[in-house]
Amino acid sequence: MKIKIILFSIFLGSFYANAQNCVGPVGKVKWSYWAGFTTTPDTSALYALEFFPETPDGFQMIPKLSTPSNYTEYYAGMVRGYIKIPVTTTYTFNLTGDDRALFFLSNGINPLNKTKRAEVPGYTDEEEHTKYPQQTSSEITLVGGQYYYFEILNFEGGYSDFATLFWKKNTETVWTVVDFNSIYEYTCGTNCPVRGTPC
């Protein structure tokens, strides 16, 4: 087990080594998914996949941090990219999802510094912001002009499925979905061909 953890750590370190070169264009990010699970997956099942994270079973480019809804059954999904805002502002984030979802945000451009900021441990409706206390992050000050790496993981068993990330400034009272104005594509490790073909 220790050997597997060490090898995975080396892999992640290599994978994220050139984070400064991974910022793509503004306006869209990639939602990727891995299917074929027989029960509702979790992070350990996702991270154990041979093809994670470079070669998903499918993907879509999305213009806001809201994944496709009612897409399929028994899968794990991931959205990753960068958030950048023009002026330093303090935000609070809120996550909704079904069946389960996690939101990670780094303290800057480096993915290795990501921290879990919000979590949906069960399921919510898309606009159900207060079902679980851990859905809502603490206040986070984002420095204007700086890129912040993020990941959203969503896990689906049966029936409905989605994950949506909202935010609001500390001067606001209404949650809005993080959208194309502030999100940048993560472009590293995204040039692999279809599964079964050497990368």
C-alpha positions in Angstrom: 0.0 0.0 0.0 2.8 2.4 0.9 4.5 1.8 -2.5 1.2 2.6 -4.3 0.8 5.8 -2.4 4.4 6.8 -3.1 4.1 6.1 -6.8 0.8 8.0 -7.0 2.4 11.0 -5.2 5.3 10.9 -7.7 2.8 10.8 -10.6 0.8 13.7 -9.2 4.0 15.7 -8.7 5.1 15.1 -12.3 1.6 15.7 -13.6 1.3 19.1 -11.9 4.9 20.2 -12.2 4.3 22.7 -15.0 1.1 24.2 -13.6 2.3 27.6 -14.6 1.9 26.5 -18.3 -1.5 24.9 -17.8 -3.8 28.0 -18.0 -5.9 27.9 -21.1 -8.4 30.3 -22.6 -11.1 32.0 -20.6 -14.8 31.1 -20.9 -15.0 27.3 -20.8 -13.7 24.4 -18.7 -13.8 20.6 -19.3 -16.1 18.3 -17.4 -14.8 14.7 -17.7 -16.4 11.5 -16.5 -15.4 7.9 -15.8 -18.1 5.3 -16.0 -18.5 1.6 -15.4 -18.8 1.6 -11.6 -21.3 -0.9 -10.1 -22.0 1.2 -7.0 -21.8 4.9 -6.2 -18.1 5.7 -6.6 -16.0 7.9 -4.2 -12.6 9.5 -4.4 -10.7 6.3 -3.6 -12.5 4.5 -6.5 -11.9 7.4 -8.9 -8.2 7.8 -8.0 -7.6 4.1 -8.3 -8.6 4.1 -12.0 -5.8 3.4 -14.5 -7.0 6.0 -16.8 -7.5 8.8 -14.3 -7.1 11.7 -14.9 -5.9 12.0 -18.5 -8.2 9.7 -20.4 -11.9 9.8 -19.3 -14.8 7.9 -20.9 -16.1 11.2 -22.2 -16.1 14.9 -21.7 -17.9 18.2 -22.4 -16.8 21.8 -22.4 -19.0 23.8 -20.1 -19.4 27.6 -19.9 -20.2 27.7 -16.2 -19.5 25.5 -13.2 -22.6 23.4 -13.5 -22.2 19.9 -14.8 -24.6 18.1 -17.1 -27.8 17.0 -15.4 -29.2 13.4 -15.6 -26.3 12.4 -17.8 -25.9 8.7 -16.9 -25.7 6.3 -14.0 -22.8 5.1 -11.8 -20.0 7.4 -12.8 -17.5 9.9 -11.3 -17.0 13.3 -12.9 -14.4 16.0 -12.6 -14.3 19.7 -13.6 -10.9 21.5 -13.2 -9.5 24.8 -14.3 -8.7 28.2 -12.9 -10.6 31.1 -11.5 -9.4 34.6 -12.0 -11.1 37.9 -11.1 -10.1 41.4 -12.0 -10.2 43.1 -8.6 -9.4 41.7 -5.2 -12.6 40.6 -3.6 -13.8 38.3 -0.7 -16.1 35.5 -1.8 -18.0 32.7 -0.2 -18.6 29.5 -2.3 -21.6 27.2 -2.1 -21.8 23.7 -3.7 -24.9 21.7 -4.6 -24.9 18.2 -6.1 -26.4 14.8 -6.4 -25.4 12.1 -5.2 -22.2 13.6 -3.7 -19.8 16.5 -4.7 -16.6 18.0 -3.5 -15.0 21.4 -4.3 -11.3 22.1 -4.0 -9.5 25.4 -4.4 -5.8 26.1 -4.3 -4.2 29.2 -2.8 -2.8 30.0 -6.2 -1.9 28.4 -9.5 -0.4 25.3 -8.1 -2.8 22.3 -8.0 -0.7 20.6 -5.3 -1.9 23.3 -2.9 -5.6 22.6 -3.3 -7.7 22.4 -0.2 -11.3 21.1 0.2 -13.5 24.1 0.6 -17.0 22.6 0.3 -18.7 19.3 0.2 -22.2 17.8 -0.5 -22.1 14.5 1.6 -25.5 13.3 0.4 -27.5 15.0 -2.2 -29.3 18.4 -2.7 -31.6 20.0 -5.2 -29.7 22.5 -7.5 -30.8 25.5 -5.6 -30.8 23.9 -2.1 -28.0 25.9 -0.5 -28.4 25.1 3.2 -29.1 21.3 3.5 -25.6 20.6 4.8 -23.4 23.1 6.7 -20.3 21.9 4.8 -21.9 23.0 1.5 -20.7 26.5 2.2 -17.1 27.6 2.4 -15.5 30.1 4.7 -14.9 33.5 3.3 -12.0 33.5 0.8 -10.2 36.6 -0.4 -9.2 36.2 -4.1 -6.5 38.6 -5.3 -7.3 40.3 -8.5 -5.3 39.1 -11.6 -4.2 35.9 -9.9 -5.1 32.4 -11.1 -6.6 29.9 -8.6 -6.6 26.3 -9.5 -9.9 24.4 -8.7 -11.5 21.0 -8.9 -15.1 19.8 -8.6 -15.7 16.1 -8.2 -19.2 14.7 -8.6 -20.2 11.1 -7.9 -23.4 9.4 -9.2 -25.2 6.2 -8.4 -28.7 6.3 -9.8 -31.4 8.8 -10.8 -30.5 12.5 -10.9 -26.9 13.7 -11.1 -25.2 17.1 -11.2 -22.8 19.4 -9.4 -23.1 23.2 -9.4 -20.7 25.8 -7.8 -22.1 29.1 -6.6 -20.4 32.1 -5.1 -21.3 35.5 -3.7 -19.2 38.5 -2.6 -19.2 39.4 1.0 -21.3 42.4 0.1 -24.0 40.3 -1.6 -26.9 38.1 -0.4 -27.7 36.1 -3.6 -25.8 33.1 -4.8 -24.9 33.0 -8.5 -23.2 30.3 -10.5 -19.5 30.8 -11.3 -19.5 31.4 -15.0 -17.5 32.0 -18.2 -16.4 35.5 -17.1 -14.1 34.1 -14.5 -13.1 30.5 -15.5 -10.1 29.3 -17.5 -9.5 25.9 -19.0 -6.9 23.6 -17.5 -4.8 22.5 -20.6 -2.1 20.2 -19.2 -2.5 16.4 -19.7 -5.4 16.9 -22.1 -3.9 15.8 -25.4 -4.2 12.0 -24.9 -6.1 10.1 -27.7 -8.9 7.7 -27.0 -8.6 4.9 -24.6 -6.4 2.0 -25.7 -4.1 4.2 -27.8 -0.6 5.1 -26.3 -0.5 8.7 -25.1 
